[in-house]
């Protein structure tokens, strides 16, 4: 059993990389964290959301993390350089995000009924 500690509020979302080596989590502390699953070590902490992080997904190679938040935004994080692309358009909090099978599209759903 391995406990990963670092978030300062409830964790609302988690996604494991397909190879099982990393896991990302999103929290009410408004952060997204990337963890090493073999040691429990925090590899990265991504900040920028201004609301709870409600959903996370990641590419099959673990190089990109996609997040949705109560702040009505979707963010696309480059794990290597921590740069973030901000996607706006929802008028209510984002409830879930996911990547398409070919990882070329991002889907998001929101309390705005879209």
Backbone torsions as a table, in degrees:
resi	resn	phi	psi	omega
1	UNK	NA	137.6	-177.0
2	UNK	-131.3	129.4	177.7
3	UNK	-109.8	128.9	178.9
4	UNK	-104.8	116.4	-175.8
5	UNK	-114.4	138.4	179.2
6	UNK	170.6	-38.3	177.3
7	UNK	-65.3	148.4	-178.8
8	UNK	-107.6	6.7	178.4
9	UNK	-150.2	-179.9	-178.2
10	UNK	-53.2	140.6	172.7
11	UNK	-91.7	127.3	-174.8
12	UNK	-107.3	-18.3	-174.6
13	UNK	-149.6	148.5	178.4
14	UNK	-150.9	146.0	178.0
15	UNK	-147.8	130.3	177.4
16	UNK	-94.4	138.9	173.4
17	UNK	-64.9	147.8	-178.7
18	UNK	-55.0	-31.6	179.7
19	UNK	-80.3	-6.4	176.8
20	UNK	77.5	2.4	-175.5
21	UNK	-85.5	-21.5	-178.8
22	UNK	-134.7	155.5	173.3
23	UNK	-139.3	142.0	175.0
24	UNK	-115.1	150.6	-178.5
25	UNK	-137.9	148.6	176.9
26	UNK	-123.5	145.8	-169.1
27	UNK	-138.6	165.9	171.9
28	UNK	-67.8	-10.6	175.7
29	UNK	-80.7	4.5	174.7
30	UNK	74.2	15.7	178.8
31	UNK	-114.5	160.7	172.2
32	UNK	-120.2	131.2	-177.9
33	UNK	-125.2	144.3	177.8
34	UNK	-113.0	132.8	-172.8
35	UNK	-125.4	150.7	170.4
36	UNK	-87.7	120.2	-175.0
37	UNK	-74.5	-17.6	-179.3
38	UNK	-83.6	-27.3	-177.2
39	UNK	-117.2	-19.2	-175.0
40	UNK	81.1	6.0	-178.4
41	UNK	-73.4	136.8	174.1
42	UNK	-75.1	123.8	-179.2
43	UNK	-92.1	-34.7	-177.3
44	UNK	-156.2	151.2	171.3
45	UNK	-128.3	122.9	-177.9
46	UNK	-106.1	126.1	-179.8
47	UNK	-120.7	152.9	179.5
48	UNK	154.9	-33.2	176.5
49	UNK	-65.0	145.5	178.3
50	UNK	-108.3	6.4	175.8
51	UNK	-138.3	174.2	179.1
52	UNK	-53.5	139.4	173.8
53	UNK	-86.5	116.9	-171.4
54	UNK	-102.0	-17.0	-174.5
55	UNK	-155.5	145.1	176.7
56	UNK	-139.1	149.7	170.6
57	UNK	-147.7	162.5	177.6
58	UNK	-146.3	155.3	178.7
59	UNK	-68.3	162.6	-176.4
60	UNK	-62.0	-28.2	178.3
61	UNK	-92.4	-0.4	177.5
62	UNK	74.4	12.4	-176.1
63	UNK	-86.0	-19.7	-178.6
64	UNK	-129.4	135.2	174.2
65	UNK	-117.4	135.0	177.0
66	UNK	-113.7	133.9	-177.9
67	UNK	-132.6	151.1	173.8
68	UNK	-123.7	151.7	-172.9
69	UNK	-144.5	160.5	171.8
70	UNK	-62.1	-14.2	179.5
71	UNK	-79.1	8.1	175.4
72	UNK	76.4	14.6	-177.7
73	UNK	-120.6	158.8	168.4
74	UNK	-113.7	138.1	177.6
75	UNK	-125.2	143.5	178.4
76	UNK	-117.6	114.2	-173.6
77	UNK	-104.6	130.3	171.1
78	UNK	-87.0	115.8	-174.7
79	UNK	-64.3	-38.3	-175.3
80	UNK	-65.7	-43.5	-175.7
81	UNK	-114.4	1.3	178.5
82	UNK	63.0	12.5	176.4
83	UNK	-72.0	149.9	-173.5
84	UNK	-128.1	135.4	171.0
85	UNK	-104.2	126.0	-177.5
86	UNK	-97.0	129.3	177.2
87	UNK	-117.8	118.5	178.8
88	UNK	-109.3	163.1	176.7
89	UNK	153.7	-31.3	177.4
90	UNK	-75.1	148.3	178.2
91	UNK	-106.2	5.5	175.1
92	UNK	-144.3	172.9	-177.9
93	UNK	-57.5	146.9	177.3
94	UNK	-84.8	124.8	-178.1
95	UNK	-90.5	-31.7	-177.7
96	UNK	-157.8	149.0	172.8
97	UNK	-133.2	152.0	171.6
98	UNK	-157.1	153.7	175.6
99	UNK	-89.9	148.0	173.7
100	UNK	-68.8	166.3	-178.1
101	UNK	-57.4	-36.6	179.7
102	UNK	-89.4	2.0	176.2
103	UNK	62.5	23.4	179.0
104	UNK	-100.5	-13.1	-179.7
105	UNK	-128.7	151.7	175.9
106	UNK	-117.7	133.1	175.2
107	UNK	-110.5	140.4	176.9
108	UNK	-140.9	149.5	176.3
109	UNK	-128.3	151.9	-171.1
110	UNK	-143.4	164.8	172.8
111	UNK	-65.3	-9.8	177.2
112	UNK	-82.3	8.5	176.9
113	UNK	72.4	20.7	175.1
114	UNK	-117.8	NA	NA
